[in-house]
């Protein structure tokens, strides 16, 4: 096995998922403010350390995605984040895209940027101890979107990022997200998600990306947040796995994003997935669905650090338990 294949296999260890704690400085500062916490670099550091040091986190989490700021910070005892996280039995990862920006020629649509200088940045991150990276492309369902141009531009960027990661010995998390925003039904989400995945697979193949050395981080196929009826977990599981079956069996695994679902709904949908037989594991890489309860419980109070960690571990453990159901629920 190559280095990337070995790391990807560890990331997809049975019953474990990936914690997304990679909010940008602006997004994290806004969430701290909303929780009544001063949005300073030190408070962002304290919050990320609170998450990483939650007791028993490694039982259900194989890796944590950080942003550039956090990867360069240290724990309170002076240990660099990548080193400290590895000592806890968790792989450190890094978000490397610079965000979705307006796509030239396609009014109202975006393309994710960050390819300029990426190989050099990846080499630095690898030297700092990062084991994997993440790049997110976003697609909005509307009357005329996503266009074929937006799908192709983003799929190409994802593939270039993934190829650069593997050349640097870093596992790429490939995240094509079809957003929940809108009034569309889950059938429309299915069709758009399938079209996006087809384009991503084609671009990955053109650049000789080894699927056994990547982790796919897709959206679950759900209706828009403005649609009248919410799909059941069984409905979400069936239609989502149906789309994913187009991926080859050598894919390292699938780690779903929560995409704005409530913590409880995301977990229920993940649990329902486990009864479907697939050649690769299905697990979680949630952000808000895991960390928001922790932030709400902590609120910057040193005396409530344990409360924040307990809230995180409760949600992580629930999702780890859902992922571990795979062996029990697989059809004979």
C-alpha positions in Angstrom: 0.0 0.0 0.0 1.1 3.6 -0.7 1.5 6.1 2.1 -1.8 7.8 1.1 -3.6 4.5 1.0 -2.4 3.6 4.5 -3.4 7.0 5.9 -6.8 6.9 4.2 -7.5 3.4 5.6 -6.7 4.7 9.1 -9.0 7.7 8.5 -11.8 5.3 7.6 -11.2 2.9 10.6 -14.4 1.1 11.6 -16.6 3.1 13.9 -14.6 6.3 13.5 -15.3 9.6 11.7 -13.5 12.9 11.0 -14.2 16.0 13.0 -14.4 19.2 10.9 -13.0 22.1 13.1 -11.7 24.0 10.1 -13.9 27.1 10.1 -12.1 30.2 8.8 -11.1 32.9 11.1 -14.1 35.0 10.1 -16.6 32.2 10.5 -15.2 31.1 13.8 -15.0 34.6 15.1 -18.7 35.1 14.2 -19.7 31.9 16.0 -17.7 32.9 19.1 -19.4 36.3 19.2 -22.8 34.7 18.9 -21.9 32.5 21.9 -20.8 35.6 23.9 -17.1 34.9 23.5 -14.6 37.6 22.5 -13.4 36.6 19.0 -9.6 36.7 19.6 -6.9 34.4 18.3 -6.4 33.1 21.8 -10.1 32.2 22.3 -10.1 30.4 18.9 -7.1 28.5 20.0 -8.7 27.6 23.4 -11.8 26.4 21.7 -9.9 24.2 19.2 -7.9 22.8 22.1 -11.1 22.1 24.1 -12.4 20.1 21.1 -9.1 18.1 20.5 -8.6 17.2 24.2 -12.1 16.0 24.9 -11.8 12.7 26.9 -12.2 9.6 24.8 -12.5 11.6 21.5 -10.1 9.2 19.7 -12.5 6.3 20.4 -14.8 7.7 17.6 -12.6 10.2 15.7 -9.7 9.3 13.5 -8.8 12.8 12.4 -9.5 16.5 12.9 -9.5 19.1 10.1 -8.0 22.4 11.2 -7.6 25.8 9.4 -4.1 27.3 8.8 -4.3 29.4 11.9 -4.9 26.5 14.2 -2.3 24.2 12.6 0.3 26.9 13.4 -0.9 27.4 17.0 0.1 25.4 20.1 -1.7 23.8 23.0 -1.6 25.6 26.3 1.5 23.7 27.3 3.4 24.9 24.2 3.1 21.7 22.1 2.2 22.4 18.4 -1.3 21.4 17.4 -0.2 18.7 14.9 2.1 17.0 17.4 -0.3 17.3 20.3 -3.2 15.8 18.3 -1.1 12.9 17.1 -0.1 12.2 20.7 -3.8 11.8 21.4 -4.1 9.1 18.7 -5.8 11.4 16.1 -4.5 12.5 12.7 -4.2 16.2 12.0 -5.6 17.6 8.8 -5.7 21.0 7.1 -8.2 22.9 5.0 -6.3 24.2 1.9 -8.8 25.9 -0.3 -9.3 29.7 0.1 -13.1 29.6 -0.4 -15.8 29.8 -3.0 -15.5 33.0 -5.2 -17.6 34.3 -8.1 -16.9 32.3 -11.2 -16.0 34.4 -14.2 -18.5 34.0 -17.0 -21.1 32.4 -14.7 -23.1 35.1 -12.9 -24.3 34.0 -9.5 -22.2 30.8 -9.4 -18.9 30.2 -7.7 -15.6 28.3 -8.1 -13.4 27.4 -5.2 -10.0 28.9 -5.3 -6.6 28.1 -3.7 -4.7 26.3 -6.4 -2.0 29.0 -6.7 1.1 28.0 -4.8 -0.7 24.9 -3.5 2.2 22.4 -3.9 4.5 24.6 -1.8 1.8 25.0 0.8 1.2 21.2 0.9 4.9 20.6 1.3 5.0 23.0 4.3 1.9 21.4 5.9 3.4 17.9 5.5 6.5 19.1 7.2 4.4 20.5 10.0 2.8 17.1 10.4 -0.5 17.3 8.5 -1.6 13.8 7.3 -4.5 14.9 5.2 -6.2 17.9 3.6 -9.6 19.1 2.6 -11.0 21.1 -0.4 -14.7 22.1 -0.6 -16.6 22.9 -3.7 -20.2 24.1 -3.4 -23.1 23.9 -5.7 -26.5 25.6 -5.3 -29.7 24.2 -6.8 -31.7 26.9 -8.6 -33.7 27.4 -11.7 -30.6 27.4 -13.9 -27.9 26.2 -11.5 -25.6 24.6 -11.1 -24.6 25.1 -14.7 -22.4 22.6 -16.5 -19.7 25.2 -16.5 -19.7 25.6 -12.8 -19.8 21.8 -12.3 -16.8 21.3 -14.6 -14.8 24.2 -13.2 -15.2 23.0 -9.6 -14.6 19.3 -10.5 -11.4 20.2 -12.3 -10.2 22.2 -9.3 -11.0 19.3 -6.9 -9.0 17.0 -9.1 -6.0 19.3 -9.4 -6.0 19.7 -5.6 -6.3 15.9 -5.1 -3.4 15.1 -7.4 -1.2 17.7 -5.7 -2.0 16.3 -2.3 -1.1 12.7 -3.3 2.2 14.0 -4.8 2.9 15.6 -1.4 2.0 12.3 0.5 -1.1 13.9 2.0 -4.5 12.3 1.7 -7.1 14.5 0.0 -10.6 14.8 1.3 -12.6 15.5 -1.8 -15.7 17.5 -0.8 -18.3 18.3 -3.5 -21.2 19.8 -1.6 -24.7 20.3 -3.1 -26.2 22.8 -0.7 -29.5 22.3 1.2 -30.6 25.8 0.4 -33.7 25.9 -1.7 -37.2 24.5 -2.2 -36.2 21.5 -4.3 -37.2 17.9 -3.5 -34.8 15.1 -2.8 -35.1 13.8 -6.4 -33.7 17.0 -7.7 -30.9 16.8 -5.2 -30.2 13.2 -6.3 -30.0 14.3 -10.0 -27.6 17.2 -9.3 -25.5 15.2 -6.9 -25.1 12.4 -9.4 -24.1 14.9 -12.1 -21.6 16.5 -9.9 -20.1 13.2 -8.8 -19.8 12.0 -12.5 -17.8 15.1 -13.3 -15.6 14.8 -10.3 -14.8 11.1 -11.1 -13.9 12.0 -14.6 -11.6 14.7 -13.6 -9.9 12.6 -10.9 -9.3 9.9 -13.5 -7.8 12.3 -16.0 -5.2 13.3 -13.4 -4.5 9.7 -12.3 -5.7 10.3 -8.7 -5.6 7.0 -6.8 -9.1 6.6 -5.3 -7.8 4.2 -2.7 -5.9 7.2 -1.3 -8.7 9.7 -1.1 -11.8 10.1 1.2 -15.0 11.4 -0.5 -16.9 13.9 1.6 -20.3 14.3 0.0 -23.6 15.8 1.0 -26.4 13.4 1.9 -29.2 13.5 -0.7 -31.9 15.5 1.1 -34.6 17.9 0.1 -34.0 21.6 0.2 -34.5 23.4 3.6 -37.5 25.2 2.1 -39.3 22.0 0.9 -42.6 21.1 2.5 -41.8 17.6 3.7 -38.7 16.3 5.4 -37.5 12.9 4.1 -37.2 10.0 6.6 -33.8 8.5 7.4 -34.6 5.4 5.4 -35.6 7.5 2.4 -32.4 9.5 2.7 -30.3 6.4 3.0 -31.7 4.6 0.0 -31.4 7.6 -2.4 -28.0 8.6 -1.1 -26.4 5.2 -1.4 -28.1 4.8 -4.8 -26.1 7.8 -6.0 -22.8 6.6 -4.4 -23.0 3.2 -6.0 -21.4 4.8 -9.2 -18.1 5.1 -7.3 -15.6 2.2 -7.8 -14.9 -0.3 -5.1 -11.4 0.9 -4.6 -12.5 4.2 -3.1 -11.1 4.4 0.5 -14.4 5.5 2.0 -17.2 8.0 2.3 -17.4 10.5 5.2 -20.6 12.5 5.0 -20.8 16.2 5.7 -23.8 17.4 7.8 -24.6 20.3 5.5 -26.8 22.2 8.0 -28.9 19.3 9.2 -29.7 19.2 12.9 -27.2 17.1 14.9 -30.0 14.5 15.6 -31.1 14.3 11.9 -27.6 13.9 10.6 -26.9 11.0 13.0 -30.2 9.3 12.2 -29.5 9.5 8.5 -26.0 8.1 9.0 -27.4 5.3 11.1 -29.9 4.4 8.3 -27.0 4.2 5.8 -25.4 1.3 7.6 -28.0 -1.2 6.5 -27.0 -0.7 2.9 -24.2 -3.0 1.6 -21.4 -1.0 0.0 -17.8 -1.8 -0.9 -16.5 1.1 1.2 -17.3 2.3 4.7 -19.8 5.1 5.3 -19.0 7.4 8.2 -19.2 11.0 9.2 -17.1 14.2 8.8 -19.4 16.6 10.6 -18.7 20.2 11.6 -21.6 22.2 13.0 -23.5 19.1 13.9 -20.7 18.2 16.4 -19.0 21.4 17.5 -22.0 23.7 17.9 -23.3 21.9 21.0 -19.8 22.1 22.5 -19.6 25.9 21.8 -23.1 26.5 23.3 -22.1 24.6 26.5 -18.7 26.2 26.9 -19.4 29.9 26.0 -15.8 30.8 26.9 -16.1 30.0 30.6 -13.1 28.1 31.9 -15.4 26.4 34.5 -17.6 25.1 31.7 -14.8 23.5 29.7 -15.9 20.0 30.9 -19.5 20.8 29.8 -18.3 21.8 26.3 -16.3 18.6 26.0 -19.1 16.5 27.3 -21.5 17.9 24.7 -19.0 17.2 21.9 -18.3 13.6 23.1 -22.0 12.9 23.3 -22.6 13.8 19.7 -19.3 12.1 18.5 -20.1 9.0 20.4 -23.6 8.8 18.9 -22.2 9.0 15.4 -19.4 6.6 16.1 -22.1 4.1 17.4 -24.1 4.7 14.2 -21.0 3.9 12.1 -20.3 0.8 14.1 -23.8 -0.5 13.4 -22.5 -1.4 9.9 -21.5 -4.9 10.7 -24.7 -5.6 12.6 -27.1 -4.2 10.0 -25.5 -5.5 6.8 -27.8 -7.9 4.9 -26.7 -11.5 4.8 
